[in-house]
Amino acid sequence: MLNVFTLANGRLFQEEIESAEELSQSLAHVRPVWVDLEAPSAEEKGWITGRFGLTIPDDVVDDDLEESARFYEEDNGELHIRSDFLIDAEDGPDGAPAHNVRVAFIMKDGVLFSVH
């Protein structure tokens, strides 16, 4: 699932995107500040590559968190950060136990991309 966030009158506006055409139409006149990808498919990653020129690595949220993999900057200026967030058991509707969610953040050309 893809969510695109833009600023409108100083407020964050969220739009769920379900196709490449919808992404193009949604961003025809505005620039997003944040694009959130939840369990993105290869097709959705392709939409991001086509629209923003960002290739999301397949291993972006892999389990290996060596120090060098947690934070790095690409030669093209992309900034990559990976972190784990604890989801409290009380936050879940199904009463699931607390668990970690790994999130990768990529900053490219003033747009924040998050992948989880």
Z-matrix of the N, CA and C atoms (Angstrom, degrees):
N
C 1 1.446
C 2 1.522 1 108.71
N 3 1.315 2 115.02 1 142.62
C 4 1.452 3 122.67 2 -177.40
C 5 1.524 4 109.03 3 -120.00
N 6 1.321 5 116.81 4 129.39
C 7 1.463 6 122.15 5 173.76
C 8 1.511 7 107.94 6 -123.58
N 9 1.314 8 115.65 7 131.94
C 10 1.464 9 121.75 8 179.83
C 11 1.522 10 107.61 9 -114.61
N 12 1.329 11 114.92 10 131.89
C 13 1.458 12 121.44 11 -179.30
C 14 1.526 13 109.20 12 -115.62
N 15 1.321 14 114.86 13 129.74
C 16 1.458 15 121.17 14 176.62
C 17 1.522 16 108.06 15 -125.52
N 18 1.317 17 115.42 16 166.99
C 19 1.465 18 120.65 17 175.69
C 20 1.522 19 109.33 18 -101.24
N 21 1.322 20 115.21 19 130.61
C 22 1.461 21 121.12 20 176.06
C 23 1.522 22 107.69 21 -135.43
N 24 1.318 23 116.55 22 117.08
C 25 1.460 24 122.36 23 -178.29
C 26 1.531 25 111.60 24 54.54
N 27 1.319 26 115.91 25 39.80
C 28 1.456 27 121.05 26 177.50
C 29 1.517 28 114.82 27 77.83
N 30 1.324 29 117.65 28 6.47
C 31 1.466 30 121.48 29 -179.46
C 32 1.523 31 109.60 30 -118.09
N 33 1.320 32 115.31 31 149.44
C 34 1.455 33 122.00 32 178.56
C 35 1.526 34 109.53 33 -79.08
N 36 1.324 35 116.45 34 127.88
C 37 1.456 36 122.64 35 -179.51
C 38 1.522 37 108.28 36 -116.74
N 39 1.328 38 117.70 37 127.11
C 40 1.459 39 123.41 38 -176.83
C 41 1.522 40 110.39 39 -106.03
N 42 1.348 41 114.95 40 137.63
C 43 1.455 42 120.33 41 175.95
C 44 1.523 43 108.54 42 -136.68
N 45 1.335 44 117.05 43 126.81
C 46 1.455 45 121.81 44 176.99
C 47 1.525 46 108.12 45 -82.97
N 48 1.339 47 115.35 46 132.05
C 49 1.463 48 121.49 47 -175.74
C 50 1.527 49 108.92 48 -111.47
N 51 1.340 50 115.29 49 133.24
C 52 1.462 51 119.39 50 -177.48
C 53 1.519 52 113.87 51 -121.81
N 54 1.339 53 118.40 52 0.50
C 55 1.468 54 120.75 53 178.01
C 56 1.520 55 109.59 54 -156.87
N 57 1.338 56 114.92 55 162.40
C 58 1.464 57 120.05 56 178.04
C 59 1.529 58 110.35 57 -64.64
N 60 1.326 59 116.51 58 -37.19
C 61 1.464 60 120.46 59 178.73
C 62 1.524 61 111.05 60 -64.12
N 63 1.325 62 115.50 61 -41.81
C 64 1.465 63 120.35 62 178.67
C 65 1.526 64 110.46 63 -63.46
N 66 1.328 65 116.78 64 -37.80
C 67 1.463 66 120.90 65 177.71
C 68 1.526 67 110.03 66 -63.73
N 69 1.325 68 117.31 67 -45.73
C 70 1.465 69 120.91 68 179.73
C 71 1.522 70 111.57 69 -62.97
N 72 1.331 71 116.36 70 -44.51
C 73 1.463 72 120.36 71 -179.73
C 74 1.523 73 111.30 72 -65.96
N 75 1.318 74 116.11 73 -41.56
C 76 1.456 75 121.15 74 -177.69
C 77 1.525 76 111.57 75 -63.02
N 78 1.323 77 115.53 76 -36.89
C 79 1.463 78 119.56 77 -174.30
C 80 1.526 79 113.08 78 -103.88
N 81 1.323 80 116.77 79 15.35
C 82 1.464 81 120.17 80 -178.54
C 83 1.526 82 112.12 81 -61.69
N 84 1.331 83 116.74 82 -34.85
C 85 1.469 84 119.07 83 -174.59
C 86 1.520 85 113.74 84 -123.31
N 87 1.329 86 117.64 85 -0.47
C 88 1.463 87 120.56 86 -179.92
C 89 1.531 88 109.49 87 -132.12
N 90 1.304 89 114.24 88 155.65
C 91 1.460 90 120.49 89 177.55
C 92 1.528 91 107.95 90 -107.91
N 93 1.328 92 117.33 91 128.44
C 94 1.462 93 118.61 92 179.90
C 95 1.525 94 111.00 93 -73.08
N 96 1.323 95 115.73 94 155.96
C 97 1.458 96 120.85 95 173.30
C 98 1.530 97 109.76 96 -103.52
N 99 1.360 98 115.08 97 -21.62
C 100 1.462 99 119.66 98 -176.82
C 101 1.520 100 108.73 99 -152.37
N 102 1.339 101 115.92 100 134.71
C 103 1.460 102 122.53 101 174.03
C 104 1.521 103 106.33 102 -123.33
N 105 1.332 104 116.62 103 119.77
C 106 1.460 105 122.23 104 -177.82
C 107 1.517 106 109.33 105 -107.99
N 108 1.346 107 116.15 106 126.85
C 109 1.458 108 121.85 107 179.59
C 110 1.518 109 108.76 108 -116.06
N 111 1.316 110 116.52 109 117.87
C 112 1.460 111 121.40 110 178.44
C 113 1.524 112 108.05 111 -106.05
N 114 1.347 113 116.12 112 115.03
C 115 1.465 114 122.79 113 -177.88
C 116 1.530 115 110.13 114 46.27
N 117 1.339 116 117.21 115 59.28
C 118 1.466 117 119.65 116 -174.32
C 119 1.527 118 112.34 117 -68.16
N 120 1.317 119 115.30 118 140.98
C 121 1.463 120 121.20 119 174.26
C 122 1.526 121 108.36 120 -79.92
N 123 1.315 122 116.15 121 168.56
C 124 1.471 123 120.52 122 176.75
C 125 1.525 124 109.71 123 -61.27
N 126 1.320 125 116.36 124 -35.88
C 127 1.460 126 120.75 125 179.18
C 128 1.532 127 110.78 126 -64.29
N 129 1.326 128 116.82 127 -45.02
C 130 1.466 129 120.18 128 179.22
C 131 1.524 130 111.22 129 -64.75
N 132 1.326 131 117.03 130 -39.18
C 133 1.465 132 119.65 131 175.40
C 134 1.528 133 110.10 132 -60.99
N 135 1.327 134 116.34 133 -36.70
C 136 1.465 135 120.64 134 176.86
C 137 1.515 136 112.51 135 -63.53
N 138 1.344 137 116.88 136 -37.24
C 139 1.465 138 120.39 137 176.84
C 140 1.521 139 110.09 138 -60.47
N 141 1.351 140 115.73 139 -41.62
C 142 1.468 141 120.63 140 -179.10
C 143 1.524 142 110.30 141 -66.15
N 144 1.329 143 115.76 142 -42.63
C 145 1.468 144 119.70 143 178.34
C 146 1.525 145 110.08 144 -61.65
N 147 1.333 146 116.54 145 -45.57
C 148 1.459 147 120.42 146 -178.64
C 149 1.515 148 113.59 147 -65.44
N 150 1.307 149 117.26 148 -37.73
C 151 1.473 150 121.10 149 -175.57
C 152 1.521 151 113.19 150 -86.60
N 153 1.341 152 116.78 151 -38.33
C 154 1.465 153 120.67 152 -172.90
C 155 1.530 154 114.35 153 -115.09
N 156 1.328 155 117.35 154 -8.06
C 157 1.460 156 120.02 155 -178.07
C 158 1.514 157 112.98 156 71.76
N 159 1.322 158 117.31 157 21.23
C 160 1.462 159 122.45 158 -179.23
C 161 1.525 160 108.96 159 -106.79
N 162 1.313 161 116.26 160 123.65
C 163 1.451 162 120.75 161 174.67
C 164 1.513 163 108.22 162 -98.27
N 165 1.330 164 116.01 163 117.30
C 166 1.461 165 121.02 164 -179.21
C 167 1.526 166 107.77 165 -85.93
N 168 1.340 167 117.77 166 118.93
C 169 1.463 168 120.10 167 -178.67
C 170 1.527 169 111.69 168 -60.98
N 171 1.334 170 116.34 169 145.86
C 172 1.465 171 120.62 170 178.86
C 173 1.519 172 111.79 171 -62.24
N 174 1.325 173 117.51 172 -31.35
C 175 1.468 174 121.66 173 -176.58
C 176 1.529 175 112.43 174 -95.55
N 177 1.323 176 117.10 175 22.66
C 178 1.464 177 121.25 176 -172.69
C 179 1.533 178 113.17 177 -59.00
N 180 1.324 179 118.59 178 -29.61
C 181 1.463 180 120.63 179 179.04
C 182 1.532 181 111.92 180 -124.25
N 183 1.336 182 117.25 181 30.32
C 184 1.465 183 121.13 182 176.93
C 185 1.523 184 110.84 183 -63.29
N 186 1.335 185 115.09 184 164.85
C 187 1.460 186 121.45 185 -176.50
C 188 1.521 187 114.07 186 -72.07
N 189 1.314 188 118.20 187 -24.13
C 190 1.461 189 120.83 188 -176.66
C 191 1.523 190 109.79 189 -71.96
N 192 1.332 191 115.94 190 111.87
C 193 1.460 192 119.76 191 179.84
C 194 1.516 193 111.08 192 -117.58
N 195 1.311 194 116.23 193 60.14
C 196 1.458 195 119.32 194 173.49
C 197 1.521 196 107.28 195 -63.70
N 198 1.296 197 114.84 196 155.72
C 199 1.457 198 119.08 197 -177.28
C 200 1.522 199 111.72 198 -54.43
N 201 1.333 200 117.50 199 -40.87
C 202 1.463 201 120.55 200 -177.92
C 203 1.523 202 112.25 201 -69.39
N 204 1.337 203 118.43 202 -18.06
C 205 1.461 204 121.47 203 -178.97
C 206 1.528 205 112.40 204 -91.44
N 207 1.313 206 118.03 205 -12.04
C 208 1.462 207 120.48 206 -177.36
C 209 1.521 208 113.45 207 -78.15
N 210 1.313 209 115.79 208 -28.42
C 211 1.452 210 120.53 209 -176.67
C 212 1.518 211 108.63 210 -153.65
N 213 1.317 212 116.74 211 124.17
C 214 1.457 213 119.67 212 174.18
C 215 1.521 214 110.15 213 -158.56
N 216 1.321 215 115.04 214 159.86
C 217 1.455 216 121.17 215 178.58
C 218 1.519 217 108.59 216 -118.90
N 219 1.319 218 116.53 217 130.68
C 220 1.464 219 122.24 218 178.30
C 221 1.522 220 109.01 219 -77.21
N 222 1.315 221 115.98 220 162.08
C 223 1.462 222 121.09 221 177.62
C 224 1.530 223 112.03 222 -61.21
N 225 1.344 224 116.78 223 -28.28
C 226 1.465 225 120.29 224 -178.96
C 227 1.529 226 113.09 225 -84.55
N 228 1.343 227 117.49 226 4.41
C 229 1.458 228 121.54 227 176.91
C 230 1.515 229 115.36 228 97.16
N 231 1.339 230 117.90 229 -6.70
C 232 1.464 231 119.46 230 177.02
C 233 1.514 232 109.68 231 -64.47
N 234 1.318 233 115.63 232 134.81
C 235 1.455 234 122.02 233 178.28
C 236 1.524 235 107.71 234 -106.71
N 237 1.340 236 117.53 235 125.01
C 238 1.466 237 123.31 236 -177.49
C 239 1.526 238 109.30 237 -115.80
N 240 1.334 239 116.51 238 130.34
C 241 1.462 240 122.61 239 177.29
C 242 1.517 241 107.54 240 -136.21
N 243 1.348 242 116.83 241 135.31
C 244 1.464 243 120.89 242 174.45
C 245 1.519 244 108.90 243 -123.26
N 246 1.327 245 115.11 244 139.61
C 247 1.453 246 119.93 245 -178.83
C 248 1.520 247 109.71 246 -150.48
N 249 1.326 248 115.61 247 156.70
C 250 1.460 249 121.73 248 175.07
C 251 1.520 250 108.98 249 -103.86
N 252 1.340 251 115.32 250 142.45
C 253 1.448 252 121.69 251 177.10
C 254 1.517 253 108.42 252 -123.97
N 255 1.323 254 116.74 253 133.00
C 256 1.456 255 121.57 254 178.80
C 257 1.521 256 109.11 255 -84.51
N 258 1.330 257 115.67 256 124.01
C 259 1.459 258 121.61 257 176.15
C 260 1.520 259 106.76 258 -98.23
N 261 1.305 260 115.99 259 115.65
C 262 1.462 261 121.87 260 -177.02
C 263 1.517 262 110.19 261 -68.34
N 264 1.326 263 116.23 262 143.66
C 265 1.466 264 121.46 263 -179.01
C 266 1.524 265 111.14 264 -58.40
N 267 1.317 266 117.56 265 -32.94
C 268 1.462 267 120.68 266 -178.52
C 269 1.527 268 112.55 267 -70.95
N 270 1.350 269 116.67 268 -18.66
C 271 1.461 270 120.06 269 -178.88
C 272 1.521 271 112.36 270 -77.68
N 273 1.321 272 117.78 271 -22.15
C 274 1.460 273 121.28 272 -176.56
C 275 1.514 274 112.76 273 -86.02
N 276 1.344 275 117.44 274 140.67
C 277 1.457 276 120.75 275 -178.92
C 278 1.527 277 113.17 276 -71.84
N 279 1.325 278 117.16 277 -22.82
C 280 1.458 279 119.98 278 -175.63
C 281 1.526 280 113.14 279 -97.94
N 282 1.318 281 117.76 280 7.01
C 283 1.459 282 120.94 281 178.38
C 284 1.517 283 113.71 282 71.33
N 285 1.321 284 117.76 283 21.57
C 286 1.462 285 121.40 284 179.15
C 287 1.522 286 109.76 285 -64.62
N 288 1.332 287 117.30 286 151.16
C 289 1.465 288 119.35 287 179.27
C 290 1.533 289 110.82 288 -67.15
N 291 1.312 290 114.86 289 161.52
C 292 1.463 291 120.08 290 177.26
C 293 1.524 292 109.20 291 -57.33
N 294 1.328 293 115.72 292 143.97
C 295 1.462 294 120.23 293 179.87
C 296 1.534 295 109.38 294 -152.83
N 297 1.326 296 114.72 295 162.68
C 298 1.458 297 121.13 296 178.53
C 299 1.519 298 110.26 297 -92.52
N 300 1.311 299 115.24 298 144.26
C 301 1.456 300 121.85 299 172.12
C 302 1.525 301 106.65 300 -123.33
N 303 1.324 302 115.70 301 124.16
C 304 1.465 303 120.40 302 178.14
C 305 1.520 304 108.50 303 -86.48
N 306 1.315 305 115.77 304 132.80
C 307 1.459 306 121.72 305 178.79
C 308 1.520 307 108.40 306 -127.28
N 309 1.319 308 114.76 307 132.74
C 310 1.461 309 120.89 308 174.50
C 311 1.521 310 107.54 309 -105.43
N 312 1.318 311 115.66 310 135.91
C 313 1.458 312 121.74 311 177.56
C 314 1.522 313 107.77 312 -117.60
N 315 1.310 314 115.67 313 135.32
C 316 1.463 315 121.33 314 176.52
C 317 1.522 316 107.23 315 -130.74
N 318 1.311 317 116.64 316 127.08
C 319 1.457 318 121.50 317 176.46
C 320 1.522 319 106.94 318 -106.18
N 321 1.317 320 116.23 319 120.26
C 322 1.474 321 121.16 320 179.48
C 323 1.522 322 108.74 321 -139.17
N 324 1.307 323 115.89 322 125.17
C 325 1.465 324 122.48 323 176.06
C 326 1.529 325 112.77 324 50.99
N 327 1.323 326 116.50 325 39.91
C 328 1.451 327 120.98 326 176.16
C 329 1.522 328 115.14 327 79.53
N 330 1.330 329 117.50 328 8.82
C 331 1.470 330 121.87 329 178.11
C 332 1.523 331 107.82 330 -116.15
N 333 1.338 332 116.05 331 130.97
C 334 1.453 333 121.38 332 177.12
C 335 1.523 334 108.87 333 -91.44
N 336 1.334 335 116.37 334 128.12
C 337 1.462 336 122.69 335 176.12
C 338 1.525 337 106.46 336 -113.09
N 339 1.325 338 117.03 337 132.49
C 340 1.457 339 120.87 338 174.90
C 341 1.525 340 107.22 339 -122.51
N 342 1.340 341 114.37 340 139.30
C 343 1.473 342 121.50 341 -179.41
C 344 1.507 343 107.43 342 -129.39
N 345 1.341 344 115.73 343 126.34
C 346 1.476 345 120.08 344 177.50
C 347 1.502 346 109.84 345 -148.00
